[in-house]
Amino acid sequence: MKQYILKAIVSSIILVGHFAILILILIMYLRSGFTFSEATTTISIFLPITSVYTSAIVKDVIANKEIRKRSQKKYSIGFVLLSVMITLLFMIYILAIITIKAYNLGIADFGQFKALLLLGETIFAAYIGQIVHAMFAASGAAPQDLR
Protein backbone atom coordinates (compact mmCIF):
# COMPACT_ATOMS: atom_id res chain seq x y z
CA MET A 1 0.00 0.00 0.00
CA LYS A 2 1.24 3.47 -0.83
CA GLN A 3 2.53 5.49 2.08
CA TYR A 4 0.12 8.40 1.75
CA ILE A 5 -2.92 6.08 1.65
CA LEU A 6 -1.95 4.23 4.82
CA LYS A 7 -1.14 7.51 6.55
CA ALA A 8 -4.60 8.79 5.61
CA ILE A 9 -6.30 5.65 6.95
CA VAL A 10 -4.40 5.52 10.25
CA SER A 11 -4.60 9.26 10.83
CA SER A 12 -8.35 9.20 10.16
CA ILE A 13 -8.86 6.39 12.67
CA ILE A 14 -6.84 8.22 15.31
CA LEU A 15 -8.30 11.69 14.73
CA VAL A 16 -11.92 10.60 14.36
CA GLY A 17 -11.56 8.15 17.24
CA HIS A 18 -9.95 10.79 19.45
CA PHE A 19 -12.79 13.27 19.00
CA ALA A 20 -15.52 10.60 19.00
CA ILE A 21 -14.32 9.34 22.37
CA LEU A 22 -14.29 12.86 23.83
CA ILE A 23 -17.82 13.42 22.55
CA LEU A 24 -18.91 10.02 23.90
CA ILE A 25 -17.58 10.90 27.35
CA LEU A 26 -19.51 14.17 27.30
CA ILE A 27 -22.69 12.46 26.09
CA MET A 28 -22.39 9.81 28.78
CA TYR A 29 -21.88 12.55 31.36
CA LEU A 30 -25.03 14.33 30.17
CA ARG A 31 -26.95 11.03 30.32
CA SER A 32 -25.71 10.48 33.90
CA GLY A 33 -23.41 7.62 32.94
CA PHE A 34 -20.54 9.51 34.57
CA THR A 35 -20.46 11.99 37.41
CA PHE A 36 -18.67 15.27 36.73
CA SER A 37 -15.63 14.03 38.64
CA GLU A 38 -15.59 10.73 36.74
CA ALA A 39 -15.93 12.48 33.37
CA THR A 40 -13.09 14.91 34.07
CA THR A 41 -10.88 12.13 35.42
CA THR A 42 -11.58 9.99 32.34
CA ILE A 43 -10.74 12.89 30.01
CA SER A 44 -7.57 13.69 31.97
CA ILE A 45 -6.40 10.07 31.61
CA PHE A 46 -7.41 9.69 27.96
CA LEU A 47 -6.45 13.08 26.52
CA PRO A 48 -2.66 13.21 27.10
CA ILE A 49 -1.95 9.91 25.31
CA THR A 50 -4.11 10.56 22.26
CA SER A 51 -3.00 14.20 22.07
CA VAL A 52 0.58 13.04 21.48
CA TYR A 53 -0.54 10.98 18.48
CA THR A 54 -2.86 13.69 17.22
CA SER A 55 -0.12 16.31 17.45
CA ALA A 56 2.34 14.17 15.45
CA ILE A 57 -0.29 13.54 12.78
CA VAL A 58 -1.29 17.20 12.48
CA LYS A 59 2.37 18.25 12.28
CA ASP A 60 2.97 15.71 9.49
CA VAL A 61 -0.14 16.77 7.55
CA ILE A 62 0.95 20.41 7.70
CA ALA A 63 4.53 19.53 6.67
CA ASN A 64 3.22 17.52 3.68
CA LYS A 65 0.42 19.85 2.62
CA GLU A 66 1.47 19.96 -1.03
CA ILE A 67 0.23 17.04 -3.11
CA ARG A 68 3.22 17.10 -5.45
CA LYS A 69 5.48 16.24 -2.51
CA ARG A 70 3.58 13.00 -1.92
CA SER A 71 5.84 10.02 -1.40
CA GLN A 72 5.48 7.05 -3.72
CA LYS A 73 6.96 4.69 -1.16
CA LYS A 74 5.03 1.53 -0.36
CA TYR A 75 4.50 -0.30 2.91
CA SER A 76 4.46 -4.07 3.30
CA ILE A 77 1.12 -5.82 3.83
CA GLY A 78 2.28 -6.88 7.30
CA PHE A 79 2.92 -3.29 8.34
CA VAL A 80 -0.39 -2.17 6.83
CA LEU A 81 -2.39 -4.83 8.68
CA LEU A 82 -0.55 -4.28 11.95
CA SER A 83 -0.96 -0.50 11.77
CA VAL A 84 -4.66 -0.53 10.96
CA MET A 85 -5.61 -3.38 13.32
CA ILE A 86 -3.77 -2.09 16.38
CA THR A 87 -5.12 1.43 15.85
CA LEU A 88 -8.68 0.15 15.39
CA LEU A 89 -8.44 -2.19 18.37
CA PHE A 90 -7.24 0.65 20.58
CA MET A 91 -10.15 2.89 19.64
CA ILE A 92 -12.67 0.05 19.96
CA TYR A 93 -11.26 -0.89 23.38
CA ILE A 94 -11.55 2.67 24.70
CA LEU A 95 -15.06 3.12 23.26
CA ALA A 96 -16.13 -0.24 24.72
CA ILE A 97 -14.93 0.34 28.27
CA ILE A 98 -16.40 3.85 28.33
CA THR A 99 -19.77 2.50 27.19
CA ILE A 100 -19.61 -0.45 29.59
CA LYS A 101 -18.80 1.86 32.51
CA ALA A 102 -21.46 4.41 31.58
CA TYR A 103 -24.16 1.72 31.56
CA ASN A 104 -22.66 -0.13 34.58
CA LEU A 105 -22.33 -3.41 32.69
CA GLY A 106 -19.71 -5.47 34.50
CA ILE A 107 -17.48 -2.78 35.94
CA ALA A 108 -18.08 -2.65 39.67
CA ASP A 109 -16.79 0.84 40.39
CA PHE A 110 -14.90 3.77 38.94
CA GLY A 111 -11.60 2.43 40.32
CA GLN A 112 -11.90 -0.67 38.14
CA PHE A 113 -12.73 1.50 35.14
CA LYS A 114 -9.66 3.69 35.70
CA ALA A 115 -7.50 0.59 35.99
CA LEU A 116 -8.89 -0.77 32.70
CA LEU A 117 -8.42 2.59 30.99
CA LEU A 118 -4.84 3.00 32.21
CA LEU A 119 -3.97 -0.62 31.43
CA GLY A 120 -5.38 -0.37 27.90
CA GLU A 121 -3.64 2.91 27.20
CA THR A 122 -0.35 1.61 28.55
CA ILE A 123 -0.46 -1.55 26.46
CA PHE A 124 -1.60 0.13 23.25
CA ALA A 125 0.56 3.25 23.70
CA ALA A 126 3.75 1.25 23.19
CA TYR A 127 2.52 -0.15 19.88
CA ILE A 128 0.68 2.87 18.53
CA GLY A 129 3.64 5.07 19.47
CA GLN A 130 5.90 2.93 17.30
CA ILE A 131 3.42 3.00 14.41
CA VAL A 132 2.91 6.77 14.59
CA HIS A 133 6.66 7.34 14.88
CA ALA A 134 7.33 5.11 11.85
CA MET A 135 4.73 6.81 9.66
CA PHE A 136 4.58 10.37 10.91
CA ALA A 137 8.17 11.48 11.36
CA ALA A 138 8.31 14.72 13.35
CA SER A 139 10.49 16.41 10.75
CA GLY A 140 8.06 15.62 7.94
CA ALA A 141 10.66 13.38 6.37
CA ALA A 142 9.41 10.13 4.91
CA PRO A 143 10.32 6.96 6.78
CA GLN A 144 12.44 4.32 5.13
CA ASP A 145 10.92 2.16 2.43
CA LEU A 146 9.62 -1.06 3.99
CA ARG A 147 9.45 -3.17 0.84
N, C-alpha and C positions, 0 to 999 in steps of 0.2 A: 504494500500500500504506500502511496506517495506520502511524503512527510507532512505536507500541508493539510491533507485530508485527515490523517490521524490526529494531528494537532487540533483541527477543528472539532472532531468528534469528542476527544478527551476534554478539551476546554469547554465545550458545550455542556457536557455531563457535569463537570465541576462547577461551572458558573451557574447553570440553571439549578442544579442540586443545592448549591450553597444558598441561593436566595429562596428556593422552594422550602428548604428546611427552616429558615428564619421566619418565613410567612406561616408555615405550619405551627411553629412554636407560638406565634402570636395568636393564631386562630384557636389553638388549643387552650391558650390562656383565656381568651374571650369566652370560650365555651366551658370554662371552669375545669378544664382538664389539668391545668397547672395553677398553683397559687402565684402571686406576683413574685415572691421570693424564688420559687422553683423555676419560673420562666426566666428570670434574670440570671440565676445560677446556670441554667442549661445553656443560655446564650453565651455566658462568659466562659463556659468550658468549650463550646462548639466553635465560636467565632475565631479565636486566635489560630487554631490549626488550619481551618479552611481559608482564612485570610492570607496566610502565607502562600498557599497554592494560587489563590485568586490574584494576588499581587504579581506573582511570577508570570502568570498567563497574560494579564493586562499589559505588563511591561513588554512581553514578547510580541503581542499583537501590535502595540504602538511602534516597536522597533522594526517590524516587518509590515508596515502599513501599505507599502507599494507592491502591487501585484507582480510587477516585472521582476522583483527581487525574490520571488517564490523559488524555493529550493525544489529541485527535481529528484532529490534523494528518495530512496525507498526503504521502508522498514520491513523486517522479516515478519512472516505470519505469526510466529511465536511472540514477538514483541507486541504486535498489534492485538492479539488475543489477550495477552497478559495485561496490557495497558487498559483496554476497554473493560475487561471483566473485573479487575481489581477496583477500578474507579466506580463502576456500576455497583458492585457489591458493597463498597463503602457507603455510597449514598443510600442504597436500599436498607442497609443495616441501621443507619442513623434514623431514617424515616420510620422504620419498623419499631425501634425501641421507643421513639418519641410517641408514636401512635399507641403502642401497647401501654406505656406509662399513663398517657392522657386518659385512656379508657379503663385503667386499672385491671388489665388482663394479664395476670401472672407476675407482676412486679409488686412485691409486698409493700415497699416504701420508697421514698425518694432517695435514700441512701443506696439501695440496690440499683436504682436507675442511674445514679451518678457513677457507680462502679462500672456498670455496663457501658455507659457512654465513654468514660475515661479508658477502659480496657479496649473498646473498639477503636477509638481514635489512636491509641498508642500502637496497636497492632497494625492498623491500616496506614498510619502516618509514615512508618518506615518504608513501606512499599510505594505508596503514592508519592512520597518525597523523592524516591529514586526515579520514578517515572517522569514526574514533572521536571526534575533536574535534567534528565536525559533529553527531553523534548523541548523544554522551554529554557534554554540557556539564558542566564541573566544578561549577558552582553548582547543578546540578539543573534549571536553566531549560531550557525547550524551545527547540530551534533554530528558525530562521525557517522558515516554510512554503515548501516548494519546488515548489508547484504552478505 
